[in-house]
Amino acid sequence: MTEHAISGWTWRHRMTPRRPDEPHRAATPLELLLDLCFVVAVAQVALRLEHALAEGHFAAGILSYFMVFFAIWWAWMNFSWFASAFDTDDVPYRLSTLLVMTGVLLLAAGVPRAFDDGDFAIVFVGYLVMRVGLVAQQLRAARAHPLARAAMLRYVAGESLAMGGWAVVIFALPGQLRPWGFLVMVVAELLVPPWADRAWRMPWHPHHIAERYGLLTIIVLGETILSATNAFRDALTAAMNTELLLIAAGGLLIVFGMWWVYFSMNAGELLASTPSPYVWGYGHYVIFAAGAAVGAGLSVTIAQVEHHAHVSTTQAGLTVTIPVFCYLLVVWWLMVRPHGANAPYAWTMPLLGSLILAASFTPYPVPAAGVLMALLVGVSIYAHSHRPSN
């Protein structure tokens, strides 16, 4: 296929896989722009979760949150792993990625209806647009690379059938059966990559994938940063409200600690050596969903102090401590535990995570959780400084 170089990049060329050991592989500006679109989607879903929790609609709000967040995460994940193996950065690739971004923004626009009315029609359309952009690239890879053809066609077939299944769940199933249909479709979606990779495993770059996951982790933690900032703002405009200042400080300690523990291990090296990349990749759904939910919970605690939320102090505290506990537990399971019993703070993390959960029943849940998170960071610093050198 003819190549036409334009200003240092390529108009179009054959979509062959990139080397999984390519040196200095990093996220591209296009991937960062894509992530920016996901920032909008995550912010929308976190905001609706906050509203639902503040009104005391825990079951419905959490269920809707998990459903919509799955759509956001799964679209991001499918594209990120494919891009790690086949990013050509030519015009067709860029255009298809821009189409994916359009789908993300459509999905974000449909979040309020999905939460408030259970109407997932716009979310479905956005997801369909995203999937069209990815399938176009998969077909292009199948055509260009004979070894990848069978796997890419499996991806196309599996994802296309899944879209049909989602259409049935969203437009045909009665409302009371929709959560069960959603669960069936989640399992079906999760089975597509292992089935497709049995024909040929995509040569994704472990350090590139680890960087992409790290960037999305920072994105979801940004929701907590925003909530802590709002707490500081409200405290300083309410005659120095001490309780809000404590919540803001506790929120900052929590988010700083969540960042610290995630990036205390070399995820790229772990991913390169893990026998179960699907467990590592899929497990991050909990990390991402919990990370964004902490920000929503922190906003609920602020609203509770200002008497704008219909929940108790303990309930407001649980909206923060439960997602923090889930975040720590899965980070420990995926990124600390595989290093063995001698890994830094190998057993301290789940222990302090349990204490953070128990802090919900104290008079000041968020500040108490923040102190415990700071203690976990201190243990991490001590353990790393005393770790035997290889």
Secondary structure, DSSP 8 states (H G I E B T S, - for coil): ----EETTEES--------TT-TT----HHHHHHHHHHHHHHHHHHHHHHHHHHTT-HHHHHHHHHHHHHHHHHHHHHHHHHHHHH---SHHHHHHHHHHHHHHHHHHHHHHHHHHH---HHHHHHHHHHHHHHHHHHHHHHHH-HHHHHHHHHHHHHHHHHHHHHHHHHHTS-TTTHHHHHHHHHHHHHHHHHHHHTT------HHHHHHHHHHHHHHHHHHHHHHHHHHHHHHHTTT--HHHHHHHHHHHHHHHHHHHHHTTS-HHHHHHH-S-HHHHHHHHHHHHHHHHHHHHHHHHHHHHHTT-SSS-HHHHHHHHHHHHHHHHHHHIIIIIGGG-TTSTTTTHHHHHHHHHHHGGGSSSHHHHHHHHHHHHHHHHHHHHHTS---
